[in-house]
Amino acid sequence: MNGVRILGLIGIIAPYFSSCGDAANASENIPGRPASIGIVGDTADVVKPVTGGVALIGGGGNVDGAFKWMIARSGGGDVVVLTASNNGGYNVDIDSLGEVNSVETLNITSRELADNDTVAQIIRNAEMLFIAGGDQSRYMNNWRGTKTAAAINYLLTEKKAPVGGTSAGCAVLSGLYYSGEGGSAVSDSVLANPYDTLVKVYNNDFLQAPYLSRVISDQHYMKRGRQGRHVTFMSRIITDYGIFPVGIAPDEKTAVCIDENGIAKVFGVSKAYFILTDSLKKPELCVKGQPLQWNCNGEALKVYEIPASATGNGSFRVSDFDTAAASGGTWYWWWVDNGVLKTKQVP
């Protein structure tokens, strides 16, 4: 089998796939490869030189420019896609966008699979990793503290391979992350009560992406009106952890791609936001059962909005969130007055 370019091992293990014969959407595991639900390409492992980077994608559809950016950094090696929702459709999509040795999807739905040595080794052998969307609480509950999490962190911090994620996969890549347990928080509800039971934010206990330890991300940003909930998450981090976080938030079909030096560009069709807090500007009121108040004379948070392009637009230094180094976008002030998020452009 080694050295032969294939689609899901068709002809050898086709009976293990669904009757439609589409290996990219296979729902049963490939024998000898726990959690694997399909492979496109060469089953032989290759070793290629890689360049680090992280792609935060806002969900709602693929961002081809972000995939091409990651593929270029993979050296054309092996790509692994992780999911917990049986989503095998990325294999063909990624393979069609550049020259890679293989694309394989692992459907890791239990802590037993996440602690499997073969699963972890497949991840470690990857030259590019992509975490699909779905429900980030599944990723947290099934992967956190396992060999899978250790393998992802190995790619991020030691091998320095490109790693990306969309929607739920994007959510768990930031050091500070919203878990989505029990359902999806809605801006109006959590602005009215920042201690709503759906607001559960965790502090650097899962993945360790470079430059993102102080970041909390959010996704589907403009499409689902998530600015208010994102600000609420940040107010809770300040109140509960004593950390003044920064935020990164791509809209749907939009990606923030951060290179090995911590410089971000925005790919896709919409916009992305970079949000700064200030240690001198704490929320005035962040308590259970009362509307959030974070006014600071209408200048509570400073926000940089960058419009996307197919080949990557703007520049933002995620390594230190230096406002003087930002280009290609527009600055805004955001603040919350009695549970209502307000914005204005910086003069």
QUIQUI-V546752 format. One record per residue. RES is the residue in one small letter. PHI is phi in whole degrees, 0 to 359 (none if undefined). BURIAL is + if it has 24 or more other ideal C-beta (glycine too) atoms within 12 Angstrom, else -. Layout:
BEGIN
res,phi,burial
RES,PHI,BURIAL
RES,PHI,BURIAL
END
This chain:
BEGIN
res,phi,burial
m,none,-
n,299,-
g,83,-
v,255,-
r,277,-
i,220,+
l,242,+
g,62,+
l,61,+
i,301,+
g,94,-
i,256,-
i,234,+
a,308,-
p,300,-
y,280,+
f,267,+
s,296,-
s,295,-
c,291,-
g,81,-
d,271,-
a,294,+
a,295,+
n,245,+
a,298,+
s,249,+
e,246,+
n,289,+
i,279,+
p,306,-
g,82,-
r,230,+
p,306,+
a,78,+
s,287,+
i,242,+
g,152,+
i,227,+
v,246,+
g,113,+
d,270,+
t,284,+
a,285,-
d,292,+
v,237,+
v,240,-
k,232,+
p,291,-
v,237,+
t,234,+
g,293,+
g,165,+
v,230,+
a,245,+
l,257,+
i,247,+
g,276,+
g,81,+
g,80,+
g,139,+
n,292,+
v,242,+
d,302,+
g,299,+
a,290,+
f,297,+
k,296,+
w,299,+
m,291,+
i,300,+
a,299,+
r,279,+
s,279,+
g,69,+
g,79,+
g,275,+
d,269,+
v,253,+
v,240,+
v,251,+
l,250,+
t,210,+
a,232,+
s,234,+
n,60,+
n,268,+
g,259,+
g,284,+
y,283,+
n,305,+
v,291,+
d,303,+
i,291,+
d,300,+
s,283,-
l,260,+
g,179,+
e,276,-
v,228,+
n,290,+
s,197,+
v,228,+
e,229,+
t,253,+
l,250,+
n,260,+
i,260,+
t,252,+
s,209,-
r,292,-
e,298,-
l,294,+
a,294,+
d,259,-
n,283,+
d,297,-
t,293,+
v,301,+
a,298,+
q,291,-
i,301,+
i,295,+
r,298,+
n,284,+
a,290,+
e,262,+
m,205,+
l,232,+
f,226,+
i,257,+
a,287,+
g,280,+
g,142,+
d,231,+
q,294,+
s,293,+
r,294,+
y,297,+
m,298,+
n,289,+
n,267,+
w,249,+
r,302,+
g,77,-
t,248,+
k,294,+
t,297,+
a,299,+
a,297,+
a,292,+
i,298,+
n,294,+
y,299,+
l,296,+
l,288,+
t,252,-
e,246,-
k,290,+
k,58,+
a,270,+
p,292,+
v,227,+
g,225,+
g,202,+
t,240,+
s,54,+
a,301,+
g,294,+
c,290,+
a,303,+
v,276,+
l,280,+
s,276,+
g,298,+
l,268,+
y,216,+
y,268,+
s,276,+
g,71,+
e,294,-
g,82,-
g,135,-
s,264,+
a,294,+
v,248,-
s,307,+
d,301,-
s,293,-
v,279,+
l,295,+
a,285,+
n,206,+
p,296,+
y,256,+
d,309,+
t,297,-
l,279,+
v,271,+
k,231,+
v,240,+
y,247,+
n,242,+
n,52,+
d,242,-
f,224,+
l,256,+
q,232,+
a,294,+
p,304,+
y,72,+
l,249,+
s,294,+
r,258,+
v,263,+
i,240,+
s,259,+
d,214,+
q,224,+
h,49,+
y,292,+
m,283,+
k,302,-
r,251,+
g,57,+
r,264,+
q,302,+
g,296,+
r,288,+
h,297,+
v,298,+
t,297,+
f,304,+
m,294,+
s,295,+
r,290,+
i,297,+
i,297,+
t,289,+
d,272,+
y,251,-
g,70,-
i,253,+
f,265,+
p,278,+
v,238,+
g,237,+
i,229,+
a,216,+
p,274,+
d,284,+
e,296,+
k,55,+
t,220,+
a,225,+
v,257,+
c,254,+
i,251,+
d,278,+
e,294,+
n,260,-
g,85,+
i,263,+
a,254,+
k,234,+
v,245,+
f,252,+
g,121,+
v,235,+
s,239,+
k,222,+
a,226,+
y,234,+
f,239,+
i,241,+
l,247,+
t,259,+
d,226,+
s,297,-
l,267,-
k,230,+
k,285,+
p,302,+
e,288,-
l,212,+
c,221,+
v,222,-
k,295,-
g,82,-
q,232,-
p,299,+
l,295,+
q,235,+
w,215,+
n,262,+
c,51,+
n,58,-
g,74,-
e,221,+
a,290,+
l,230,+
k,258,+
v,230,+
y,251,+
e,254,+
i,242,+
p,287,+
a,277,+
s,217,+
a,298,-
t,253,-
g,101,+
n,239,+
g,71,+
s,206,+
f,217,+
r,272,+
v,291,+
s,301,-
d,217,-
f,53,+
d,290,-
t,294,-
a,288,-
a,268,-
a,283,+
s,211,-
g,87,+
g,221,+
t,226,-
w,271,+
y,226,+
w,260,+
w,240,+
w,205,+
v,238,+
d,243,+
n,52,-
g,82,+
v,241,-
l,280,+
k,232,+
t,219,+
k,205,-
q,287,-
v,289,-
p,301,-
END
